[in-house]
Amino acid sequence: MSRFRPFGFALALICGAGPALADLSQAVDTVMLPGFATFAKATTALEEQTESHFAESGGQCDPTTLRPAFNKAFDAWMAVSWLHFGPSEEGGTALAIRFWPDPKGLGAKAQRGLLLGDPASLEPELFAKQSVAARGLTGLERLLYPGEPPAADPCPLLRATVKDLARLASVLDAGWTGDQGFAQLLLRAGSDGNTRFLTRNEALQAVFTQLMGGLEFIADQRLGRPLGEEDKPRPERAEARASGRATRNILLELQAIRRLTAALEPDAAGTIAAMDRAIVAAGKLDEPELAGVSDPERREKILEVQRLVRSARAIALSEMAPALGVGLGFNSQDGD
């Protein structure tokens, strides 16, 4: 069951025709499409390296050998992970790629079942039907950075997970491209036959909502979950602790959102400057696991990043929404 409510919800439109369509085209052509293409390419490279590794090792696997390619794929995902509309929301694709947060540990439980279960469940068609919590980047991280010895030989599951991830990335990329792809639905908003976006404002609204939702998720989840309460920090809740990517994910996502902001509304100087402040602060954090949330001095630096991200979101709402002629009707991460 998805942890996210669909992003195709109705949002209140504010008057104004919005900027020229070229702004939206710039965002699609220079940020969104290249982002999904890069992710597909990175997961394909991971699959190729995995298959080569298996062939050379006679079916054995060394997690350390595959970690660099895994991290490149993860890097690529962070450039588009916050775009939860279109192909990403169809069939729970984004969740299958990255199931986080997982407060009940569903992924580890499902993955253990796969390790000890019928090998047939690892065949591509059957594996695609397994729990999203056991698949994708989250599942791969547990296999490549195990906290304890696996319940069984992890190599077959590792191979199946990589194949499935590459397939998902390819499906996602294909869903954005071509004459019938989601990119064209955005760019041809208001044209005959486009029932997804009846006006240009609806398309701009959808993109702006993704931007706002991405900033909100960083502040409330990627930073908020490990920060916890002052008297009860929760470092164990940090994202990608095993691979030491907690801060890297925050930085990469902020940079991607900043790129989209500049492409969509280059005159949003206040918003861009606010995002730059957050990016600089995040880049200075030496907190690969956000363990510093438990140390008063280090915690303050992490809190400052959270404040700067929230400030950037507030400035975007006040500056970009009027410029684009859109509004934000609902909490973009409502239900997470």
N, C-alpha and C positions, 0 to 999 in steps of 0.2 A: 504493500500500500504506500503510495507516494506521501512523503513528508511535506511536499509543497502543494499548495493549491494552484490550479492552472493560472497562467499569467494572461490568459485570454479573457480576463474578466472585464466588465464594463467600468470605465473610468470617466469621471466627470470632465467634460471638455470645457476649456475656457476660451473665450473669444479670441480671435486672431487667426490669420491665415498661416502663420509660421513662416520660416525662411524659405528660400528657394530650394527646390528639390535637389539641387546640386549638393547641398550640405548633407542631406541624407545619403546621397549617392557616394559622397566622400567617405562617410562612416561605413557604409556597406563594403565599398570597394577596397578601402585601405586598412580596415580593421577587422571586420567580421569575416568576410570571405577568406582573406589570407590566414586569419587565425584558425579557422576550421581546417583549411587545407594543410597548414603546418602541423596541426595535431594529427591528422590522418597520416601524414608523411612520417612523423615521429613514431607513431604506433606501428606502422609498417616496418620501419627500421628495427624496432624492438622485436617484432615477430621474426624478421629475417635473422637477426642476431641470435635469437633463442633457438630457432631451428638449426642454425649452423652449429651452435654450441652443443645441442643434443646430438647431432650427427657426429661431431668430432669426439664427444665424450662417451659414445656408446649408450646413450639414454640416461646418463647421469647429469646432474646439474650443480653448478657452483653459483650460489646466489650473488657472490661478490662480482662475478664476471658480468652479470646482467644489470647490475645497479646503475651504471652510467647511462645506459640506454633507457632504463626505467625513469630516471630523473629527467632526462631530456623530454620524454613523453609527458611527464608530470608538469614540467615547465610550460610546455605547449598548451596543456589543458588549462592552466591558470589564465591564459590570455582570453579564453572564451567561456570559462566555467560559470561565469555570472550571467551569461546570456541564456535565460531559462525559457525563452519562447520558441515558437516554431518547432523544428525537428527535435530540439532538446527535450521538449515536454511530451512528445509523442511516444507512447509506449514506455514511459519511464526511462528513456535513453540516458539522460543526464545522471539519474540516480544509479543506473547500472555502471556508468563510468566512474562515478565518485559518490559512494554512499557515506556521507558524513554530515552531521554527527550521528553517532550510533551509541546512545547512552545505555542501551540494554545489552550491548554486546552481541547483537543478532548475527553480525558478520562472522565472528569467530566461531560461533556455534554452528552456523550453516556450513562454514568451511571445514570444520572438523567432520561433519557428516559426509561431506564430499570426499575427504581424505580416506575415511573408513568405509565408504559405501561402494556401490556397484560401479566398476570402472566405466561401464557404458554411459553413465551420467556425464562423463567428461567428453563424450562425442559432441561435436559442434552444435547439432540441432537440439540435443537434450540439455547441453550446458547453457544454451541461450534461454532456457526456461527455468533455470535455477534462481534462487533468491538473489536479488540485486545486491543485497548486503554482503554476499560472498564473492562478488565478481569485481571487475574493474581495477582501478588504481588502488583502492583500499585493500582488496583481496591480494593484489600483488605485493603491496608493502608488507603485509603480514608474512608472506612467503619469502620475500627477499631480505627482510630484517626481522627474523623470528626472535621473539622474546624468550622462548623456550623450545626445546626439541619438538618437532611436529609429531602428530600422532601416528603418521605413516609416511612413506616416501612422498615428499612434496613435488617431485619432478613432473609426474603426469598432470597434476592439478595446475602447476605453474605454467606448463605448456598450453593447457586448455584455456587458462585465464588470459594469457597473452593473445592467443588467437581470437578469443571473444572480444577483447578490447580493441584489437585492430579492426575487427568487423564492425563494431559499434562506431568507431571513429569514421570509417568509410561510409557507413549509412548516414551519419550526421553530416558529413561533407557533401554527400550526394543530395541530401535533402535541402541544402542551401543553394546548390548550383543548378544550371540548366534553365530553360525557358519556363518551366513549371516550378522552379525552386522557390524557397522562401524569400530569397533575396529579391526576386522579381515581384513577389507579392508586396514587399515593402516599397520597392521603387515605383511600382505601377498602382499604388494606392489610388482608389477612386476611379480606376478604369473599368470598362464594361467587363463583367464576369468576375471581378475581384470581390468576393463576398467576405474575405477576411478583413480587409481594410477598405472601408467604404469611402474614406476621405484621406487626404494627405495628413491631416491632423491626427487621425487615428494611428497612422504609422509612426509619426513622430512621438506620439504619446507612448506607444509600445516601447520604442527604443529608450526614451527618457526614463520610463519605469524600470527598465533593466539596469540602467546606470545607477539610479537611486537605490534599487534593491541590492546591487553589488556592494555599494558603500555601507549600506545598513548591515549586510551579512558580515562584512569585515569587522565592524564595530561591535555588533551584538553577539556574533558567534565565534569568529576566529580570534577575537580579542576578549570578548565578554565571557565566554565559557571558561577559559583558564584563569581569568582574573577573579571570577567568583565574587565573594564578598571580602572586604578588607580583613576581617577576622577569620575568613575561611577561603583562602585562595585554592584553586583547583588546577594545579599544573598538569595533572594527569588527563585533563580534558582538552589539552592543546591538540590541534590538528597535526597529523603526520609526525608525531613525536619520534617514532621508531627510526624514521629516515632523516630526522633533524631538519624538517622543512617548514616548521611552523611559521617562522618569520619570513622565510623566502616566499611562501605562498602569499602572504599578505602583501609583500613588496611587489611581486609580479602582478597580482591582481590590481593593485592601485595603479601601477604603470599602464596596464591595459585600459583601465577605465579612463585614465587621463588621456590616452591616445584617442579614444572614442569621443571624449568631450571636445578635444581640440578639433577633431574632424567634423563633428556635428555642429558645433557652434564656436568657431575660432575667436569670436569677439567676447566670449565669456571669460574675460581676463581675471575677474575675481575668483571664479570657480577654479580656473586652471592654476592660479597662484596658490589657492588653498590646498589643492591636491598636491602641488609641488612641495608644500610645507610638510604634508603628511608623508610623502615619499621620502623626503630627506630624513625625517625623524625615524621612519621605519628602517631605512638603510643603515642608520647608525646603531641599530639594536644588534648586539651580539648575543642573540637569544635563539639559537636553533630549535630549542624545545620549549621556549617561553618558561623555563624553570624559574626565571627571575621574578615571577609573580609572587613568590613567597618571601622575597627579600625586599624590605621597605625602599631602599634606594633604587634598586633595579625596577621594582614595581612602578615607581613613579614615572620612569621613562616609558614604560609600556602604557601606562595610563595616559601619558601625553600623546602618544600615537593615537589612542582611541579618541581622545578629545579632538585631535586634529582631523581625524576621519569624519567624525560627527559634524565638525564645523564645516568641512568641505561639502558635506551633504546638505546642510542648512543653507549654505551660500548658493549651491546649485539650484535648490528649490526656489530661492528668492530671485536669482539672476537668470537662470536658464529657462525656467518655466514660462515667464512672461515673454522672453525673447523667442522661444519656440512656439508660443501660443498654445501651451498645453498646461495641464494640471496633474496632480497626483491624488487620486480619489481614495485609495486604500493603501494600507501597509503592504509594501511589495514583498515582504517575507512573511506575511500573515499565515499562520498555520505551521511554520517551521518549528 
